[in-house]
Amino acid sequence: LFAGEGRDIDGEACSSIAAVEALKEHYGKVEKKCEKVILYLNDPGRSVIEIGVDKIDRVRKFAEELNLPGSVEIKYDNKDFEELIPGLVNRLGQMKTFERALCYIDPFGYKYSKPELVRDILENGKTEVLLFIPICFMHRFAAKAVKDEGYTEGKHIDEFITELYQGNIPDLSNQVSFIQSIKNQFKKYLKIPYVDVMFI
């Protein structure tokens, strides 16, 4: 949902093109292949690598260079996140019994990483979400954001924590405790048995 530049300035694959490369490898090597995959890539931003070019156009160019088989359909979009989400949640709610979805949300921040969004996306029971959040930054400013109403820069952290913790305060003693606290709280909030964390 935030496809990025496709490749960085050194030509290394970003998440969107890494996904396309993984699909190419899947269809080139694995015996039992997925019958059909729809990869939906979205980014409303302008490239900072190629001035005057949309990020999604860079992603399209790099993806088309990989010549995926016809069983993979790639859809490209450049919608703002808020405009995109209602249609996405609606589409996920219409999935057939045999369909599954993976939503990768890496918004370079936490403005769009709202717990209620994750809940809405997971509601159909056939979707998994990979959510990247800047935990170090959140931990650093969480206490101030929750306690200081005048701290306008912390508005999105405050909204995230207030919604996820339903008004309670998370464990802020250290980053690892904070990560475990968020993991456990997501389980409670989403009413699901499995939440895993990876951190770098």
C-alpha positions in Angstrom: 0.0 0.0 0.0 3.1 2.2 0.0 5.1 0.8 -2.9 8.0 3.2 -2.7 10.6 3.8 -5.4 10.8 0.2 -6.6 14.6 0.3 -6.5 16.9 2.4 -4.4 19.6 4.7 -5.7 22.0 1.7 -5.8 19.5 -0.4 -7.8 18.6 -2.7 -4.8 15.0 -3.9 -4.8 12.6 -2.1 -2.4 9.7 -4.0 -0.9 7.5 -3.8 -3.9 10.0 -5.1 -6.4 11.3 -7.6 -3.9 7.7 -9.0 -3.9 7.8 -9.2 -7.7 11.2 -11.0 -7.6 9.8 -13.5 -5.1 6.9 -14.2 -7.4 9.3 -14.7 -10.4 11.3 -17.1 -8.3 8.1 -19.0 -7.2 6.9 -19.5 -10.7 10.4 -20.4 -12.0 11.4 -23.0 -9.4 8.5 -24.3 -7.3 6.7 -27.4 -8.6 3.3 -26.6 -7.0 2.6 -23.1 -8.1 -0.2 -20.7 -7.1 -2.9 -20.7 -9.8 -3.3 -17.0 -9.8 -1.8 -14.1 -7.8 -3.0 -10.5 -7.9 -0.4 -8.1 -6.7 -1.8 -4.6 -5.9 0.8 -1.9 -5.6 0.0 1.7 -4.6 2.0 4.8 -3.9 0.8 8.4 -4.3 4.2 10.0 -4.0 6.7 11.6 -6.4 10.1 10.0 -6.8 13.1 11.6 -5.0 15.4 9.6 -7.2 14.0 10.5 -10.6 12.7 14.1 -10.3 9.4 14.6 -12.1 8.4 10.9 -12.1 5.7 9.3 -9.9 7.0 6.5 -7.6 4.4 4.1 -9.0 5.7 4.6 -12.5 9.1 3.6 -11.4 7.7 0.5 -9.7 5.8 -0.4 -12.9 8.9 0.0 -15.0 11.0 -2.3 -12.8 8.2 -4.9 -12.5 7.7 -5.1 -16.2 11.4 -5.7 -16.7 11.0 -9.0 -14.8 8.5 -10.5 -17.3 6.2 -12.4 -14.9 4.0 -15.2 -16.2 0.3 -14.5 -17.1 -0.8 -16.1 -13.9 0.4 -13.0 -12.1 -1.7 -9.8 -12.5 -0.2 -6.6 -11.2 -2.4 -3.6 -10.6 -0.9 -0.2 -10.1 -2.5 2.8 -8.3 -1.5 6.2 -7.0 -4.2 6.9 -4.5 -3.9 8.6 -1.2 -4.1 6.1 1.7 -7.4 7.4 3.1 -9.0 7.3 -0.3 -7.7 3.7 -0.9 -8.7 2.0 2.3 -12.5 1.8 2.0 -12.3 0.1 -1.3 -9.6 -2.3 -0.1 -11.6 -3.3 3.0 -14.6 -3.8 0.8 -12.7 -6.0 -1.6 -11.2 -8.1 1.2 -14.7 -8.6 2.5 -15.7 -10.1 -0.8 -13.0 -12.8 -1.0 -14.0 -16.2 -2.0 -13.5 -19.3 0.2 -10.3 -20.3 -1.5 -8.8 -16.8 -1.7 -6.2 -15.4 0.8 -4.6 -12.0 1.1 -1.5 -10.4 2.6 -1.5 -6.7 3.2 1.9 -5.1 3.7 1.7 -1.6 5.2 5.0 0.4 5.5 3.9 4.0 5.6 7.3 5.5 6.7 5.9 6.5 10.1 2.8 5.8 12.1 0.2 8.3 10.8 -1.6 5.5 8.9 -0.8 2.6 11.2 -4.0 2.8 13.1 -5.1 -0.2 15.1 -8.7 0.1 13.9 -7.4 -0.1 10.3 -5.6 -3.4 11.0 -8.8 -4.7 12.7 -10.9 -3.8 9.7 -8.5 -5.5 7.3 -8.4 -8.7 9.3 -12.1 -8.9 9.8 -12.7 -11.4 7.0 -10.5 -14.0 8.7 -8.6 -14.7 5.4 -6.0 -11.9 5.5 -2.7 -11.4 7.2 -1.1 -8.0 7.8 2.6 -7.2 7.9 2.8 -3.8 9.6 5.9 -1.8 10.0 6.0 0.8 12.7 9.0 3.0 13.9 9.0 1.4 17.4 12.2 3.2 18.5 10.7 6.6 17.7 7.3 5.7 19.2 8.9 4.5 22.4 11.0 7.6 22.7 8.0 10.0 22.5 5.1 7.8 23.7 5.1 9.0 27.3 5.2 12.7 26.3 2.5 12.2 23.7 0.1 10.5 26.1 0.7 12.9 29.0 1.2 16.2 27.3 -1.9 17.5 25.5 0.1 20.4 24.2 2.5 18.1 22.4 0.9 18.4 18.9 3.8 16.6 17.2 2.9 13.5 19.2 -0.8 13.5 18.1 -0.5 10.3 15.9 1.4 8.4 18.6 -1.2 9.4 21.1 -4.1 8.3 18.8 -2.3 5.0 18.1 -1.7 4.2 21.8 -5.0 5.5 23.1 -6.9 3.3 20.6 -4.8 0.2 21.0 -4.7 0.4 24.8 -8.2 1.7 25.2 -7.0 4.6 27.4 -4.5 2.6 29.5 -0.8 3.3 29.5 1.6 0.8 27.9 4.8 -0.6 29.5 7.4 2.1 28.6 10.2 0.9 30.8 12.4 -0.1 27.8 12.0 -0.7 24.1 11.8 -4.5 24.4 9.1 -4.3 27.0 7.3 -1.8 24.8 7.4 -4.2 21.8 6.1 -7.1 23.9 3.4 -4.9 25.3 2.3 -3.8 21.8 2.3 -7.4 20.7 0.1 -8.6 23.6 -2.2 -5.6 23.3 -2.7 -6.3 19.5 -3.8 -9.8 20.4 -6.4 -8.5 22.9 -7.5 -5.6 20.7 -7.9 -7.7 17.5 -9.2 -10.8 19.4 -6.8 -13.1 17.5 -4.5 -15.8 18.9 -1.4 -15.0 16.8 0.7 -11.8 16.6 4.4 -12.1 15.9 7.1 -9.4 16.0 10.3 -8.9 14.1 12.5 -6.0 14.8 15.7 -4.6 13.2 
